[in-house]
Amino acid sequence: MMAIGAHAPSISIRERYRDVVSDGWPGVIAPQPDELLSSWLHRLAYANGVAPRAFARVLGLNPGMWSPALDLRLPADIARLLHTHTDISSDHLSAMKLSQGCPKQLLLPLRNSGRRNDSTWLQFCSCCLADDDQSYFRRRWRLATRISCTKHGCRLRDRCPSCHSRIAAFDQQELVPQHYCSRCGFDLRRAPTTRISPATRTFDRCIDDICGLEAITDAPSGPALIRRLLSLPSMSGYYAKRSLTSLSTAARVYCVERLNLPNEWPVESANDDDEEREARRLRRLIPPTGDHRAWIELLANALGRRRGRPASSKGDEPTLKLPDLLGAYVGMSSGAGRTAQKLVGT
């Protein structure tokens, strides 16, 4: 038998952990603007000293893509458990799900083939992660139509630049923040940024403004717009048999850049009269920015017009090329009296 020395630990009976903390968990964090539910759950696990993979068991779930699955559907019993232990309201929890204002057909699928040009389930902006007090992932980074960061002007990433694996914070077994790659430990905040063309940024911003609205699910042209967005690879003449949601971020950027070749954008005129005439023409053809249904219809029609082929339509829609339409939208939404022509490259 080992003798008890002066340095032996003392043992005493203390309160049970659950009696000390009552119903509330010791670490409670507030959701951030546009934060994914899965992102908040990973941060919640870290705040309570539990790695995300083990936190699945706390919620009575099996490991795997447990948190991304909750983004799509949050069972009532788990919602009650989270509310009880964090005091975050049910409405706030629901607001972080993807069923709120995001067309499900445009979401990146929860799968990973490992092939370079195939999609992964989540994208990120390294600059946004670096700017955050606590790095978190945004809901709109799950949309296949989202390819750039409107704040930093860079292309989104969908893989760790060190090991090229997908973002899998849900599988993290170490107690580290979610911006560290679960496979190689690379700090995603340090990922290099990749710039994209002004025309592609304009396209991305307008699509995000229009498709991020719940109106797309109710508008008569909403289904047609979603179908045409999904078929962008075919429209661009590349990846003809692939859907937009099946492609990596880099491949989707390439398709959009082919669809918006520089020579298709209006050429800025040195003649003020010509520029004003063009601005008047656009003002006659486009609706107010608040008329979302009309914008959805115009965008669906513009995407339906492929190079060298007439669009299948009723024949009474205004004639607007995609670059004209998007340039006008940016001009109207930006305000300040600037013409759409000048704003295309911002």
C-alpha positions as CSV (number, residue, x, y, z in Angstrom):
1,M,0.0,0.0,0.0
2,M,1.3,3.4,-1.0
3,A,1.9,5.7,2.0
4,I,0.1,9.0,1.9
5,G,2.7,11.7,1.7
6,A,2.6,15.4,2.2
7,H,2.1,16.0,-1.6
8,A,-0.8,13.5,-2.0
9,P,-4.0,15.2,-3.2
10,S,-6.8,15.8,-0.7
11,I,-10.2,14.4,-1.6
12,S,-13.4,15.9,-0.4
13,I,-17.0,15.5,-1.3
14,R,-18.4,18.6,-3.1
15,E,-21.7,19.5,-4.8
16,R,-22.8,17.7,-7.9
17,Y,-22.0,19.6,-11.0
18,R,-25.6,19.6,-12.2
19,D,-26.7,21.0,-8.8
20,V,-24.2,23.9,-9.1
21,V,-25.1,25.0,-12.6
22,S,-28.8,24.2,-12.3
23,D,-30.5,24.0,-15.7
24,G,-28.2,26.5,-17.4
25,W,-24.9,25.6,-19.0
26,P,-22.0,27.6,-17.7
27,G,-20.9,28.9,-21.2
28,V,-23.7,30.7,-23.0
29,I,-23.0,32.7,-26.1
30,A,-25.1,35.0,-28.2
31,P,-25.8,34.2,-31.9
32,Q,-24.2,36.5,-34.4
33,P,-25.9,38.2,-37.4
34,D,-26.7,35.7,-40.1
35,E,-25.0,32.9,-38.2
36,L,-25.6,29.3,-39.1
37,L,-27.2,27.2,-36.3
38,S,-24.3,24.7,-36.7
39,S,-21.7,27.4,-36.3
40,W,-23.4,28.6,-33.1
41,L,-23.6,25.1,-31.8
42,H,-19.8,24.6,-32.4
43,R,-19.1,27.8,-30.5
44,L,-21.4,26.8,-27.7
45,A,-19.6,23.4,-27.4
46,Y,-16.2,25.2,-27.2
47,A,-17.5,27.7,-24.6
48,N,-18.5,24.7,-22.4
49,G,-15.3,22.8,-22.8
50,V,-16.6,20.1,-25.1
51,A,-15.2,19.3,-28.6
52,P,-17.9,19.5,-31.3
53,R,-17.8,15.7,-32.1
54,A,-18.4,14.9,-28.4
55,F,-21.1,17.6,-28.1
56,A,-23.3,15.5,-30.5
57,R,-23.7,13.1,-27.6
58,V,-24.8,15.9,-25.3
59,L,-27.7,16.5,-27.6
60,G,-28.4,12.8,-28.0
61,L,-27.2,12.6,-31.6
62,N,-24.8,10.3,-33.4
63,P,-21.4,11.7,-34.7
64,G,-21.1,12.6,-38.4
65,M,-22.7,15.7,-40.0
66,W,-24.9,16.2,-36.9
67,S,-24.8,20.0,-36.8
68,P,-25.3,20.6,-40.5
69,A,-28.3,18.3,-40.4
70,L,-29.8,20.6,-37.6
71,D,-29.4,23.6,-39.9
72,L,-32.0,22.0,-42.1
73,R,-34.3,20.5,-39.5
74,L,-34.2,21.2,-35.7
75,P,-36.3,18.6,-33.8
76,A,-38.6,20.0,-31.2
77,D,-36.9,18.1,-28.3
78,I,-33.5,19.4,-29.2
79,A,-34.8,22.9,-29.6
80,R,-36.4,22.6,-26.1
81,L,-33.1,21.3,-24.6
82,L,-31.1,24.2,-26.1
83,H,-33.6,26.7,-24.9
84,T,-33.6,25.3,-21.4
85,H,-29.8,25.2,-21.1
86,T,-29.0,28.5,-22.9
87,D,-32.1,30.6,-22.6
88,I,-31.9,31.4,-26.3
89,S,-35.5,31.8,-27.5
90,S,-37.1,29.3,-29.9
91,D,-37.6,32.1,-32.5
92,H,-33.9,33.0,-32.3
93,L,-32.9,29.3,-32.8
94,S,-35.3,29.0,-35.8
95,A,-33.8,32.2,-37.3
96,M,-30.4,30.4,-37.6
97,K,-31.8,27.5,-39.6
98,L,-31.7,27.4,-43.4
99,S,-35.5,27.1,-43.7
100,Q,-35.7,30.8,-43.1
101,G,-35.5,32.8,-46.4
102,C,-33.0,30.5,-48.2
103,P,-34.4,28.5,-51.2
104,K,-33.5,24.9,-50.4
105,Q,-32.8,24.0,-54.1
106,L,-29.9,26.5,-54.1
107,L,-28.2,25.1,-51.0
108,L,-24.9,23.2,-51.4
109,P,-25.5,19.5,-50.6
110,L,-24.3,17.8,-47.5
111,R,-21.8,15.5,-49.2
112,N,-18.2,15.3,-50.2
113,S,-16.9,13.3,-53.1
114,G,-13.3,14.5,-52.6
115,R,-13.0,15.5,-56.3
116,R,-11.5,18.9,-57.0
117,N,-14.3,20.4,-59.0
118,D,-17.1,19.0,-56.8
119,S,-19.0,21.1,-54.2
120,T,-18.5,20.9,-50.5
121,W,-21.2,21.8,-48.1
122,L,-19.9,25.1,-46.7
123,Q,-17.9,28.1,-47.9
124,F,-16.1,30.8,-46.0
125,C,-14.3,34.2,-46.2
126,S,-11.0,34.1,-44.3
127,C,-11.1,37.9,-43.9
128,C,-14.5,37.7,-42.2
129,L,-13.3,35.0,-39.9
130,A,-10.3,37.1,-39.0
131,D,-12.4,40.2,-38.4
132,D,-14.8,38.4,-36.0
133,D,-14.4,38.6,-32.3
134,Q,-15.3,34.9,-32.3
135,S,-15.1,33.4,-35.8
136,Y,-18.4,32.1,-37.1
137,F,-19.9,30.8,-40.4
138,R,-22.7,32.7,-42.2
139,R,-26.0,31.2,-43.5
140,R,-25.5,32.6,-46.9
141,W,-22.2,30.8,-47.3
142,R,-24.3,27.7,-47.8
143,L,-25.9,29.0,-51.0
144,A,-24.5,27.8,-54.3
145,T,-25.2,31.2,-55.8
146,R,-22.9,32.9,-53.3
147,I,-19.4,33.0,-54.6
148,S,-17.8,36.1,-53.2
149,C,-17.7,38.2,-50.0
150,T,-19.4,41.6,-50.6
151,K,-17.5,43.1,-47.7
152,H,-14.0,42.2,-48.7
153,G,-14.4,41.7,-52.5
154,C,-12.7,38.3,-52.5
155,R,-13.8,34.9,-53.7
156,L,-15.1,32.5,-51.1
157,R,-13.3,29.3,-50.3
158,D,-14.8,25.9,-49.7
159,R,-11.7,23.9,-48.7
160,C,-8.8,24.2,-46.4
161,P,-5.9,25.6,-48.4
162,S,-3.4,23.4,-46.5
163,C,-4.9,19.9,-46.8
164,H,-7.7,20.7,-49.3
165,S,-10.3,19.0,-47.2
166,R,-13.8,20.3,-46.7
167,I,-14.8,22.4,-43.6
168,A,-15.7,19.8,-41.0
169,A,-15.9,21.6,-37.6
170,F,-18.7,19.1,-36.6
171,D,-16.0,16.4,-36.7
172,Q,-13.4,18.3,-34.6
173,Q,-12.2,16.1,-31.7
174,E,-9.8,18.7,-30.2
175,L,-11.0,21.5,-28.0
176,V,-10.1,24.4,-30.4
177,P,-12.2,27.1,-32.0
178,Q,-14.1,26.1,-35.2
179,H,-11.8,28.2,-37.5
180,Y,-9.1,25.5,-37.2
181,C,-9.2,22.7,-39.8
182,S,-10.4,19.5,-38.1
183,R,-8.0,17.5,-40.4
184,C,-4.7,19.3,-40.3
185,G,-5.2,22.1,-37.8
186,F,-4.7,25.0,-40.3
187,D,-6.0,28.3,-39.1
188,L,-8.6,29.2,-41.7
189,R,-8.3,32.9,-40.9
190,R,-4.9,32.8,-42.5
191,A,-6.2,31.4,-45.8
192,P,-5.0,33.5,-48.8
193,T,-7.6,35.6,-50.6
194,T,-8.4,35.3,-54.3
195,R,-9.7,38.3,-56.2
196,I,-12.4,38.1,-58.8
197,S,-13.5,40.4,-61.6
198,P,-15.7,43.4,-61.0
199,A,-18.4,42.0,-63.3
200,T,-18.5,38.7,-61.3
201,R,-18.8,40.6,-58.0
202,T,-21.7,42.6,-59.5
203,F,-23.4,39.5,-60.6
204,D,-22.9,37.9,-57.2
205,R,-24.2,40.9,-55.3
206,C,-27.3,41.2,-57.4
207,I,-28.1,37.5,-57.3
208,D,-27.6,37.5,-53.5
209,D,-29.9,40.5,-53.0
210,I,-32.7,39.0,-55.1
211,C,-32.4,35.3,-54.3
212,G,-31.8,35.9,-50.6
213,L,-35.3,37.2,-50.3
214,E,-38.2,35.0,-49.2
215,A,-40.1,36.5,-52.1
216,I,-38.4,34.1,-54.5
217,T,-40.4,31.2,-53.1
218,D,-43.7,33.1,-53.7
219,A,-43.1,34.9,-56.9
220,P,-44.6,33.3,-60.1
221,S,-41.2,33.4,-61.8
222,G,-39.4,32.1,-58.7
223,P,-39.3,28.4,-59.8
224,A,-38.1,29.5,-63.3
225,L,-35.4,31.7,-61.8
226,I,-34.2,28.8,-59.5
227,R,-34.1,26.4,-62.5
228,R,-32.1,28.8,-64.6
229,L,-29.7,29.6,-61.8
230,L,-29.1,25.9,-61.3
231,S,-28.4,25.6,-65.0
232,L,-25.8,28.4,-65.1
233,P,-23.0,25.8,-65.9
234,S,-24.8,24.9,-69.1
235,M,-25.6,28.5,-70.0
236,S,-21.9,29.4,-69.7
237,G,-21.0,26.6,-72.1
238,Y,-19.0,24.8,-69.4
239,Y,-19.8,21.8,-67.2
240,A,-22.8,21.3,-69.5
241,K,-24.3,18.4,-67.6
242,R,-23.7,19.6,-64.1
243,S,-25.9,21.6,-61.7
244,L,-24.7,24.7,-60.0
245,T,-24.9,23.0,-56.6
246,S,-22.6,20.2,-57.7
247,L,-19.6,22.4,-58.5
248,S,-16.8,23.7,-56.3
249,T,-16.6,27.5,-55.6
250,A,-13.8,27.9,-58.0
251,A,-15.8,26.1,-60.8
252,R,-18.9,28.2,-60.1
253,V,-16.8,31.4,-60.4
254,Y,-15.4,30.2,-63.7
255,C,-18.9,29.6,-65.0
256,V,-20.1,33.1,-64.0
257,E,-17.0,34.7,-65.5
258,R,-17.7,32.9,-68.8
259,L,-21.4,34.0,-68.7
260,N,-20.2,37.6,-68.1
261,L,-17.4,38.1,-70.6
262,P,-16.1,41.6,-70.5
263,N,-17.1,42.4,-74.1
264,E,-20.8,41.8,-73.1
265,W,-20.8,44.7,-70.6
266,P,-21.8,48.1,-71.8
267,V,-18.8,50.2,-73.0
268,E,-18.6,53.6,-71.2
269,S,-19.2,56.4,-73.6
270,A,-17.3,59.7,-73.4
271,N,-20.5,61.4,-74.7
272,D,-22.6,62.6,-71.8
273,D,-25.7,62.7,-74.0
274,D,-25.3,59.0,-75.0
275,E,-24.7,58.1,-71.4
276,E,-27.9,59.9,-70.3
277,R,-29.9,58.3,-73.1
278,E,-28.8,54.9,-71.9
279,A,-29.7,55.7,-68.3
280,R,-33.2,56.9,-69.4
281,R,-33.7,53.7,-71.4
282,L,-32.8,51.5,-68.4
283,R,-35.1,53.6,-66.1
284,R,-38.0,52.9,-68.5
285,L,-37.4,49.2,-68.5
286,I,-36.6,48.4,-64.9
287,P,-39.0,48.4,-61.9
288,P,-38.3,50.0,-58.5
289,T,-35.9,48.1,-56.4
290,G,-38.7,47.3,-53.9
291,D,-40.7,45.4,-56.6
292,H,-39.0,42.1,-55.9
293,R,-41.4,40.0,-58.0
294,A,-40.7,42.1,-61.1
295,W,-37.0,41.8,-60.5
296,I,-37.2,38.0,-60.2
297,E,-39.1,37.9,-63.5
298,L,-36.7,40.1,-65.3
299,L,-33.7,38.2,-64.0
300,A,-35.3,34.8,-65.0
301,N,-35.9,36.2,-68.5
302,A,-32.4,37.6,-68.8
303,L,-30.9,34.3,-67.7
304,G,-33.1,32.5,-70.2
305,R,-31.6,34.4,-73.2
306,R,-28.6,32.3,-74.3
307,R,-26.1,33.6,-76.8
308,G,-27.3,33.5,-80.3
309,R,-30.8,32.1,-79.4
310,P,-34.1,34.0,-78.7
311,A,-35.6,33.5,-75.3
312,S,-38.7,31.4,-74.9
313,S,-41.2,34.0,-73.6
314,K,-44.6,35.5,-74.1
315,G,-43.0,38.1,-76.4
316,D,-44.0,41.1,-74.4
317,E,-41.1,41.3,-71.9
318,P,-38.7,44.3,-72.1
319,T,-35.4,43.5,-73.8
320,L,-32.7,43.6,-71.3
321,K,-29.3,41.8,-71.5
322,L,-28.1,40.4,-68.2
323,P,-25.2,42.9,-67.9
324,D,-27.7,45.8,-68.5
325,L,-30.1,44.4,-65.9
326,L,-27.5,43.8,-63.2
327,G,-25.8,47.2,-63.8
328,A,-29.1,49.0,-63.5
329,Y,-29.9,47.1,-60.3
330,V,-26.6,48.1,-58.7
331,G,-27.2,51.7,-59.8
332,M,-30.6,51.8,-58.3
333,S,-29.7,50.1,-55.0
334,S,-26.6,52.2,-54.6
335,G,-28.4,55.5,-55.1
336,A,-26.4,58.7,-55.0
337,G,-27.4,59.6,-58.5
338,R,-24.7,57.6,-60.2
339,T,-25.5,55.9,-63.5
340,A,-25.5,52.1,-63.7
341,Q,-22.8,52.3,-66.3
342,K,-20.3,53.7,-63.9
343,L,-21.3,51.3,-61.1
344,V,-20.8,48.1,-62.9
345,G,-17.1,47.9,-61.9
346,T,-17.6,48.8,-58.2
